[in-house]
Amino acid sequence: MSDKQQGSVMSSEQAEMQKQEAANTLTLQQEFPPSRFTDKETYKAEEKALQEQLFHIQQAYFHQNRRALIVFEGWDASGKGGAIRRVTEKLDPRGVKVLPVSKPDEVEQAKHFLYRFWRHVPAPGNMTIFDRSHYGRVLVERVDRLASDTQWQRGYREINEFEETLHNSGVRIVKLFMHISAAEQRKRFEERLRNPYKRWKLTAEDLHNSRQRHHYISAINDMFAKTNTSFAPWKIIDGEHKWQARVEVLRVIVEALIADMNIVPPPLDEDLIGMAIKELNISYELSGI
């Protein structure tokens, strides 16, 4: 192939990539509509129904040896912790693991940035939740220059390959970004400062990150453009109103995990039922179980 032909092929590939990125691009909205919840009873009823459905999904994943990875990213004080509590509240703790992601230690810093995330890929029948994630490479490490330009720019491809590998091995990936306005974030910071039981949540790093908001907006939108894939799409959660955000998180997770799934419990072993009826001395119609 001649240099001219190679150049033409490369141009076509670049154009296709740019076209794909444009089609997949999400952006952070600037408008935050009022919450659709006006009373706590309605909110709690929807939350409870979705939690129960998620529990049934978890059981199906266990019986069918399915795996799920749920990724939470978002602004500081955007409600990630509260949403994760609602997600895990009714689940069997033996089948779900929450990984709170912070600064890598010295051993982890000496290895590839994905090393510590590969170690926590969910086992068959299990779900894993990343409270912040491998996207730190293209967010905080980019904004605070903790990674070189070459490293974080290469990170998009490495992340996509990581997630595609997981997808191809049967891991269902759900990626959520919790979005709030600068005004709402400031309000929540102030609430934490005034509440002695929440004060520990406010850190110098939170304040530093809030000053970098305009840089983060660029990094976040680039992240959406380059990593919103068909096998691991992003979902932006309007976190301005906590009740609505928690229900929306549950709804998105339920819809993503239940797709193409049969969550009907597996049939019972009739020999085991017969043994139990005999041992427990009970009268039971097998058809009614």
N, C-alpha and C positions, 0 to 999 in steps of 0.2 A: 504494500500500500504506500502510495506517495505521501510526501509531507503535506501536500495540499489536501489529499483525501483524508488523512488523519486529522487535519485541522477542521475539515468539514464535519467529520464524525464527532469530534470533541465539541464543536459548536452546537450540533444537534442535541448531544447529550446534555450540555449545559442549559440549552433552551428548554428541554423537557423537564429538567430538574427545577428550573425557575417556574415553569408552568405548574408543576406539581406542588411546589411550595405555595404559590399563589392560591391554588385551589384549596389547600389545607390550612390556610392562614386563619388563625383566630386573633382577636385583639381585645385588649382590656377596655371595657366600656367606661364611659365617663358619667353616665346617668344611672341612678339607682332608684327604680320605682318603689312606691310604698309596698310594705309587706302585704301579702294576700291573707295573712292571719290577723284577725281582729280580736280573737278570744283564745285563751289558753286551752280550753276544752277541745276545740277543733284541732289545734296543733297537737295536743297529746294523743288524740284519737288516731290521727294520721301517722304519727311517730310510732305508736304501739303496733299498728297494723303492719307497717313496713319492717319493724324489728322482728315481728313474728315470722314474716315471710323470709327475711334474711336468715333466721334460725333454721327454717326448713331447707333453705338453699345450702346452708353449711352442712346439714345432715346428708344431703344428696351428694355434696362434694366428698364427704368422708366415705360414703358407701361406694362411690364410683371412682375413688382415687383421683379426683380432680384437684387442681391447684389454682390458687388465685393470689395475685399480688395487687394490693391497693396502695397507690402512691398519693400522699398528701403534700402539696406545696402551697405557698401563699404568703401573704404579708404577715408580719408579726402582729399578734392580737387579732387575727382575722377569724379565729374560731376553730382552728384545726383541732386543738385538744378537746374542746367540747363536742365537736362532731365525732371524733374518734371514740369518745366515751359512749355516745349514743349508738355507734356502730357495734361496739363490742359488748354493750350492756347485757344483752339477752343471749349472747353466743356461748357455746361451750368453750371455756378457757383452754381446754386441752387441745383445741384445734385451731386456735388463732394466736398469733404472736405479733406484738407491736414493737417495732424497732425505732426508738428515738435517736435521730441522727444528729450528732454534734461534730465538732472539729475532730478530724482524724488524729490518732495518737502517733507517736514517732514511728512505730513499726508500720502502721498503715500509710504514713506519708512516704515511706521508703518504697512502697509498692504502687502498682497501677491504681488509679482512683476507684476503679470498679471492683477491686479485690474484696473490700469489706462488704460489698453488696452481694457479690456472688456467694459469700459465705452464708447469707440469710435467705437464699432462694427457698420458697416454701416446699416442704416435703409433700408427697402424694397424700391427698385427703386433708390438706391443711391450707389455711389462709395466712398471709403475712401482710402487715400494714407498715409502710415506711412513713414515719412522721418526720418529714423532710427526707431528702433522698439523694440519689446519684446526680440529680439536676443541680446540685451545688456547684458542680464543675462549670456550668455555663451561667450561673447566677452569681452567688457571692464570690466565688473564686475569680470570676471575670470582673465584677464591679470593683472589688477590693484589690485586684491585681495580685492575687495569690497564685494564679496560674499565668503562664505566658500567653501571648496572643495565639501562638501556634497550638498550645495545649488546649485552650478552651474552644478554639475554632474546630480542632480535630475532635473535640468531645461530642459534638452533635452526631457525627458518624459512628463513633464508638458506642454512644448510648443507643442509637437506633439498632445497631448490630446486636448489642446486649439484649434489648427488648425483643427483637425479632427471633433471636435464639431461644429465649424463654417461651415466646409464643409458639414457635415450631415444636417445642417439647411439651406443649399442652398447658402452659400457664396462661390463665386469663388475666389480663392486665387492665386495671382501671386507674386512670390518672386524673386527679382533681386539683384545681387551683382555686384557693379561697381568696376572693377579691373584695376589698373594702376601700372606701374613699379615704383620702388623707385626713379629712375632718373626723370621720368615725374612728380612725386609728388613734388620733390624738385624744379623743374622748375616752377610749378604752384605756389608753396609757394613764390618763388622769385618774380613772376609776381604780386602776391597780395601785397607783401611788397613794391614794387615800384609804385603801382597804388594807389593813395590816396582814390579812390572811391571803391577799393576792399580790402584795408588794414584791414578793420574791420573783414574780413573773416578769417584772420590769427590769431590764438590764441595760448597761451602757451600750451593749451591742445593738439593742433594739433602737435606742436613740440615734446611734450612728447610722443604722440602716435607713431610718426614716428621713435623715438628711440627704440620703442618696436616692431618694424615690425616683427622680427623673431618670437616673442612670438605670435603675432597676426596671422601669417601664420599658426601656429600649431592650434590655436583656431578656425580659419576659416575653415580649412580642416576638423577638428573634427565636426564642426557644419554641414558641408555638409554631412559628413558620417552618422550622426545621425538624421538629420532632412530633408533630401531630400526624401520626401515621395510621394506616388502616388497621394494623394489628395492635396498636396501642394509642388510641386517640385521647386527646385532652378534653376535659370538660371544665369550663369556667363556672364556678359557683358564686352567685351573688351573695356575699357574706354580710351585707350591710345590716340585715335583720336576722338575728340569731335563730329564732324559731324556724323561719322559712329556710335558712341555710341548712340547718340540721336535717329537716325533712327532705330537702333537695339532694343532699349528700346520700341519704339512705335510698332515695328513689333511684338515683343514678347507679348506685352500686347494685341494687336489686335488679334493675333492668339489664345491666351489663353481665352480671353473673348468671342470670336465669336464661339468657338467650341460648337457644338450641339445647336446652337442658330438660330432662324429665326429672322432676323433683318428687314424684310419687315414691313413698317408701318401698323398699324391696319386699317381696313376698316373705312371709314367715315360714320357718321350717316346721312342717306339720308334725314330724317326729318329736321335735323339741316341745311343741305345744302339747302333744299327747303326754309326754313325760311330765311336763309341768302340771297338767291337770291331775295326773295320777298322784304325783308327789304332794301337791298342795291340797288334794282332796276337794277340788272345786268342780262345779258343773259349768261347762263352757261349750258353746256351739262354735266350731271352728269357722263357720261361715260368718259369724258375727265379730270375729277378731280383725 
